[in-house]
Amino acid sequence: MKSRYVIMSVVLILAGFSTQALAKSDTAFLNEAIQINLAEISVGDLAQKNGGSDDVKSFGKMLVDDHTASNMKATSLAQSNGVTPPTEPKAADKQKHDELAKLSGADFDREFAKAMVKGHEEAISKFEAASKGDDDIAKFAQETLPTLQKHLKTAQTLESGKSAQGASPGASESTKPRYEMAPAGAAKTEAAPSAETKKGASEAKAAENMATVPSDAVSVNDYYKQNVYNSSDNTIGEVSDVLLSKNGQVKAVILSVGGFLGLGGKYVSVPFNALQVSEKNGKRYLVMDTTKEALTSAPGYRYDSPTGKWVPEKA
């Protein structure tokens, strides 16, 4: 009888050690996930400033938007589990950022693409390991993996594109402009379009750009200067600006968080699709699945009047 109690005690002790080890593993993953997000946000900002191609700058914007949204979830999850979230990337990632900051143009694009492929391969491996299970932390890892895989695919495309650009131009006749491939002295057979033809094409193009108002369209007035609430109907910020891409798509919003009457607050950027419009008693409300603490800990921005752009706050 006594031996059975001893065995039961050993089993309970081992179970306790297993739970403790799992808790430590979860804590380590949350800390690492937040540090990864902070590193990607930082290098994404850098890509938008130092990148030489539009593709690299666009990828940098994607990194900032996606990892800011991910970091809000990770920070909120850490706080709800009693974990103090880190406030800066790992030392190795900071060193890589500093190395990239010394480059610009094509040199930056090449090294940035290589770093993003390697970094996202490592991140995916860590998130896959943490995704085994059905608790909140595992679900967070599961939900984040598709975004990381999308980033890896984009980085791989950029890296292979940079390699292709290094090939000797003019190797294939089919890639040369037509005027270079035409026999010497060949006469032009195509007449330049007339003024009337150009005018008609211009009017047709303008007509294509016109569109009827979608039935589910929401006015920008429903966003600008509106409060943002969490799922508990608590105010967590106010929309201070709505940011559009060059092709006219709404990409992000600037939220003012903290402070009192607009003083002492902080401006953070969040992806536009992170906001949801909810209706109560005939009035529309903006709702976001995060906490005020998570927004406050997100990277800050300031409005640069000379350039008319929002830029990262200096550390």
C-alpha positions, 0 to 999 in steps of 0.5 A: 500500500505504501509503495503505491502512494510512493509511486503516485507521489513520484508521478505527481512530482514528475507531472509538476516538473513537466508543467513547469518546463512547458510554462518556461517553454511558452515564456521563452517562445512569447519573448522570442516572438516579440523580439522577432516582431520588433526586429522585423518592424525595425528592418522594415522601416529601414527597407522603406528608407534605404531600399533601391527598388519599389519591391523592396520598399513595398516588402518593408511596408508589409513587414511593418504592417504585419509584424506590428499587428502580430506584436500587438497580439503577442504582447497582449498574450504575454501580459495575460500570461504574466510575462513581461514583454521585451522592448527591443530585438535580440542583440544579433538582430540589432547588429544585422540592422546596423550592418544593413543601415550602412548600405543603400540602393542595390547593395541594400536590396541584395543583403536585405533579401538574403537576411529576410530569407534566413530570418524567416526560415528560422522564425517559421521553424520556431513558430512551427514548434510552438504551434503543436497544441490547442492553447492560446499560445499554440493558436497564436503560432498557428495563426501567424505561420501563414503570414511568415510563410508569405514573407518568406516567399516574397523574400525568396522572390526578391533574392532570386530577382536580385540574382537575375539582375546580376546576369549579363544583359542582352544574352537573349535576342528575344529580350531586346527592344524591337528597334534593336532587332530590326534590320539596318535601314528598315523603314517604319511601317506604323504611323503615330496615333492621331490626336483624335485617337489619343483623345479617345483613348484618354477619355476611355481610360478616364471612364474606366477609372470612374466607379459607382459607390459600393453598397457596403462602402464606409465613409472615411469620416467613420474612421478619421478622428474616431475613437477605437474600442476593444472588445470590452468597449473600452477606449484604447486610442483615436484615429489621427490619420488614414494612410493611403498607398500610391495606388489609392488603397487604404493601407494603415491608420495612425492611432493616438494612444495614451496621454490626456486631451491629446497631450503626452500621447503616442502615435502608432501605426496599425494595419487598416484591416486590423480595424472592424466597424461595429454598429450599436444603437444605429451608430458605428464604432471602430473595434480592434482586438488588442489592448491599450497596453499593447498599443502603448508598447508598439513602435512610435511615430511622429509626423515630419512636416517638411516631408509630410510623412510619418517617420519612426520616433528616434530611440 
